[in-house]
Amino acid sequence: MSHGRVLLAEDDEVIAMLIEDALTSVGHEVVTHRDGQAAWDHLQSGDTAFDVILTDRNMPRLDGLALLRKLKASPELREIPVVMETGETHSASIQEGIDQGAHYYITKPFKPDVLVAIVNAAIEQYREYRQLKENALSAARPFAYLDHGTFRFASVEEGRMLANFFAQAAPEPGKLVIGMQELLINAVEHGNLGLSYQDKTDLLMEGGWQEELERRLDLPEYRDRLVEVLFERLPQTIRFTIRDQGQGFDWNKYLDFDPARIFDPHGRGIAMARKLSFSSLDYLGNGNTVVASVELTNHDSEARPQG
């Protein structure tokens, strides 16, 4: 992946040095401050161009959780992903951070390769979301005239393209596109291509995820599988029914952020889609069908785009 810019708040000089060495060794730029208040002051000075903020939980002056609250309360900074360092692995402590918006965690002492994998995952997701939102907000909206339709696609790239297209149906395209991409890509990766959660974890850590996706797309048992999306515009709702040809999965445990999986470099997509993008998100049967809805106000349902 391309190099990123990291803001680090860490009061332990040795740990800060280890983090800096691990991240700069793979090309990331690291700006370090010794507590949360210094990091916040840096952001308030106007330098906000960071791809991820990495913070210790326990620090003097302003601890990591307090810094997280300030970040999430700022319209300019709230979307920057926060990676929380912690030595506390009990679920109540982690859940508190999750509830405040820390969806990436590393434990201390940490392994450099795990640190790099988590930071890379946060940076990549942030950049993808920014690009998706920019594309969705800048595109024309002829799709808003469509009342119903069926779409089929095969690859992750096609799923990303359709996510941008579908976003034009919503009153807030930048909000819908984030969750829509997660659902469409999951339908390809974990549905049609049969990759398990552990498969993705292992491949991301090894750096072979994209290669495995491409390999499976060419295999006879997978190459003809399609994801089907049914779009419906109802009087007060936009509804998407997404169906893949896989064996399904145990979807219940992915609807919320789970402290048991928070240290993994992925696994947040469905929870984020449910929380950020849709009014309702319902899996059916064995999990290879999901119905995602966006509620419309009276103004939204009556309005049609001009030009």
C-alpha positions, 0 to 999 in steps of 0.5 A, a space after each residue: 500500500 502507499 505510505 501514510 501519515 500517522 499521529 502518535 500519542 505515546 508517553 513511554 519513550 521506548 514504546 514510542 521509539 519501537 512504534 516509530 521504527 516499525 512504521 517508518 520501516 515500511 514507509 509511513 511518516 510518524 509525528 510523535 507527541 508524549 501525551 494526548 494533550 500535545 497531540 490535540 494541540 498539534 491538530 488544533 494548530 491546523 495540521 490535520 492531514 493524517 491518515 490514522 491516529 495511534 494513541 496510548 490509552 493511559 497517558 498524563 494530561 489527556 488520556 487516550 479515551 479523552 483524546 478519542 472523545 475530542 476527535 469524534 466530537 470534531 466534524 473535521 477530525 471524526 472520520 480519521 481512524 483511531 488505533 488504541 494501544 492498550 495493556 487492558 484486554 478485558 472486554 469491558 475496557 475494550 467495549 468502552 473504547 469501541 463505544 466511543 469510536 475506537 474500532 482498531 486496537 493493538 495490545 502491549 507488548 505488541 509484535 511489529 508485524 501486527 502493529 503494521 497490519 492494523 495500521 495499514 488496515 486503518 489507513 487503507 479503509 480510511 482512504 477507500 472511504 474518502 475516495 468513495 465519498 468523493 466519488 459519490 458526492 460528485 457524480 450525477 444522480 440519474 439513478 434517483 429516477 429508477 424505481 426498481 431494478 436487478 443488478 449482477 456482478 462478479 468481482 470486488 472491483 465491480 462491487 466497488 463501482 456499483 456501490 458508487 452507483 447505488 449511492 446516487 439513490 440516497 439523499 446522503 450518497 457519501 453515507 450510503 456508499 460506505 456500507 454498500 461497499 462493505 456488503 457487496 465486497 463481503 458477498 464476493 469475498 466471503 460468499 461467492 469465493 468461499 473465503 472464511 474470516 480466518 482465511 482473510 486474517 491469515 492472508 492479510 497478515 501474510 500480504 497475500 490477500 489480493 493475490 488469493 482473490 484473483 486466483 479464486 476468481 479464475 477457478 472453475 468452481 467460482 468463476 461463474 458465481 454472481 452476486 445479485 442485487 435487487 433495488 426497490 424504491 418504496 414510498 418511504 424507503 430505499 431497499 437493497 436485497 443482496 444475495 450471493 451464491 455461497 454457503 452463508 455464515 454465522 452473521 449474528 456475531 458480526 452485527 456489532 463490534 465484538 471486543 474478541 475480534 477488535 485486535 484483528 486487521 478486519 471484521 468491522 465492515 458489517 457493524 460499520 454498515 449497520 451503524 453508519 449507513 442503513 436504517 435497518 440491516 437484516 440477514 435472512 436464512 443462512 446469511 447469503 441474503 441481506 436486506 439493507 434499507 434507507 428510510 426517506 423523509 417526506 421531502 426525500 421521497 417527493 424530491 427528484 434531482 434537478 439537472 
